[in-house]
Every structure is written in C-alpha cells, then in structure tokens.
Amino acid sequence: KTTAIRNRAGTPMAGSGESARTSAPSPPGPPPGFGEGAPPDNALHALGFEYTRITGTEVLGRLAVTETCCQPFKILNGGVSALMAESTASIGGYMASGYRRVAGVQLSINHLKPARLGDRIEAKANPIQVGRNVQVWEVQIWLLDPSTSEHKDLVSSARVTLLTNLSTPEEMKSYEKGIKKYAKL
C-alpha cells in the first residue's frame, strides 16, 4: 500500500499516490486587520523589523539581528537582507505609484560586510527611477553604531526593479489605508 505525501495542511501533494483537491484555492485576502493598523509586511514584522519612515521617496526601517535572522554561524542570513530590500522598495514603490499594486521583477544584492547576532541594522530605500510602468530602487542596509545609532558600515547594497502598472484587487483596498497610517509615523 502506498502512503500519500501530505503538505503541512494535510492536503495530498501532487504525484504522491493520492489525488489532491481539484478546486482552485481562493485568492488570499488582505493581511488580517491591516486596515486597522497591522504591519505593512507580515514576514518582516515576524522577524522584528520596524518601519521608521515610509514615503514615496524614502523608506527606512530597523531590525535587531536575532537568532531567528541568523544563519548557523551567527551572521545575518542573506535571505533576510534580500527580504528587507524587496519589501522596503515595494512599499515605497506602492506609494510612489499612487497606491497601485507593485511586483518585484528583479533583485540584485551584494553582501559587503557581516551583521552579527546582537547588531542593529537599518534599511534605507530610495528610488533611482520612478516611471509609469517600472520603478528602480536602491536599498542600502547599514550596521548601526550602538552608541549613536548612526550608520557605521554598509552591510548590503541592493537594486530592486518593480513593475508598477498592476491593478489592485478590490479585496486589497484596505491595504492602502494601512500604508497611509504607517506613512504618518
């Protein structure tokens, strides 16, 4: 007898000996409670990232490097840096596009210096080009000096290209309200 392989939700996976559900899943709705002030990015929020400034010309946010953010050698995981880059650029791009849905189409990131467990870092995203259909953002991730909170060393430098001519589904309209609340930080 063959045992079906199931995903975390218990649904049989394709090709596992048992047929998966044939109905297409419904599209995800807005993040829970977002219109009431939930964080603009749930994945970053789960890591402890805090936005300190959100506009269409600059997005800033800080993160304490915790064990959750580190690879086994107690150094910031490069994927966390990439998530910070794409998320901060996307929120800025969303505002700069007049609150039209954006999608990242290219991300290039260079990791220049390590951020270690216990360090504090800051992401700073600024647009290089804001066009009607495409935006390009530069994101720098800085190690913060613990005594002054000033930028100390450049940890990563990224370039994010966003497609910005997408329509926003009706069920995501509350996201705009949430971003506007955060933008008044």
N, C-alpha and C positions, 0 to 999 in steps of 0.2 A: 504494500500500500504506500502511495506517495503522499507526503505531508506538504501542504501548501506553505509557501513562504509568505508571511504577512508583514505589512508595514506596522508602524507604531500604533496606528489607529485600529489595527486588527483587520484591515481590508486585504484580501489576497492580492499579491503582486502579479503583474502580467507574466506569463510563462512559467508560473510556479506550480502548475498542475491543477489549479482551481480557477474558475473564471472570476474575474474581478467584476465589480458592478458596471453595468453598461451605460447608466445615465451619467451625463456630464455633471461634474460638481458645479454648484452655483458660484459665481464670482465673489471674491471676498468683498466685504463692505468696508467702511472706514474703520480705523482703529477704534476700539471701544472707548466711548466717551470723549473722542477727540474734540468735538465741538465745544465741550465743556472745559477744555484746558489740558487734555492729556498731552504727553510729549510728542513733538513733531516726528520723531523717529524711534520706534519701539526697540529696535535692535541696539542702537547706540545707548538709549536710556537704560537698557538692561545691563550694560557694561559700566554705567555710572557717568556717562557723558552728559555735560550740562551746557546748553547753549547760553552764551552771554550777550550775543548781538546777532540779530537777523534782519538784513535789509536786502534789497536787490543789487547792492553794490559791495556788500561785505557781510560775511557770516563768520562769527567767532564762537568757539566752544572749547571747554576744558575737560580733561579726563585725568583721573588719578590712575596710574598704572598698577593694577591689582593682579593677583594670581590668575584671575579669570581672563585677563587680557594678555597673559604671557605665554610664550612657548616654553618647553621644558627647561630651558637654560635661564629662566627668569628675565628674559628680554621681551619687550613688546612684540607680539605677533604681527607680522607684516600684513596679514589679512585685516587686522583691526585698523591699521593705518589706512588701508585701502577703503574700508567701510567709512571711516571718518572723512576721507577725501570725497568719495562719491556722494555721501549723504549731505555734507555741508554745501557742496557745489549744487546739488539738486534742489535743496531748499532755497538757496539764493537764486537759482535759475527759475524756479517756480514763481518767486516774487517778481523777478525782472521781466518775465514773460507776461505779466498781467494775470497771474494765477491760472495759467494754462498748464495742463499736465506735462511733465517732462520725463524723458527717459534717457538714462546714460547709455551712450553708444560706444564710447571708448574711454579707457582709463589707463594712464601710464604713470607709474610711480617709481621713484628712486628712493631707496632707503640709504641714508647717508651716515647716520650715527645711531647707536642703540639708545633706546629709552629703557631703563631698568626698573624692576619691581620697586615701587615706592616713589618713583618720579612722578611729577605732574607735567602734562603736556598741553599745548594749545594748538588747535587747528584754526587757520586763517584762510578763508576762501574769498577770492576776488575775481571778477570777470575780466577776461582778456578781450573777448569779442561777444557782443550781445546782438545777435541777428534775429530776424523774424522766425527762421526755422531752426537755426543752430546757434548754440552758445558754447564758448570755450572758457573754462575757469581754471585758474591756477590755485592750488591749495598747498600751503606750507604748514608743516607740523613742527612745532618748536618745543624744545625742552625748556621748562621754566626754571629760573633761578629760585631756589626755595626761600631765600631771604627777601627777595624783591618782587617776585612774580613777573619779572621782565624776561623777554626772550633771551635765552642763553646760547643754545646750539640748535641748528637746523637738523631735525631728525629725518624728515622725509619731505620730498617735493613731488607734487603730482600735477598732472594736467587731465582735466575731465571734459569730455565733449558730450553735450546734451542735445537731443532732439527736442524742440520746444513747440512744435505745431500740432500737438495732440489735443483732442477734445477731452474734457473732464466728464466722466460718467456722473449722472445725477446723484447716485448714492454717495459720491465723494465730495459733494459741495460743502459739507461741514468741515472738511479738511482746511479749506480756505479760511474759515472763521478761526480755527485753531492756530494756524500760522500767523494770522493777524494779531491774535492775543500774544503769542510769543514774540512777535516783532516789536512789541511795545515794552520789551524788557527794560 
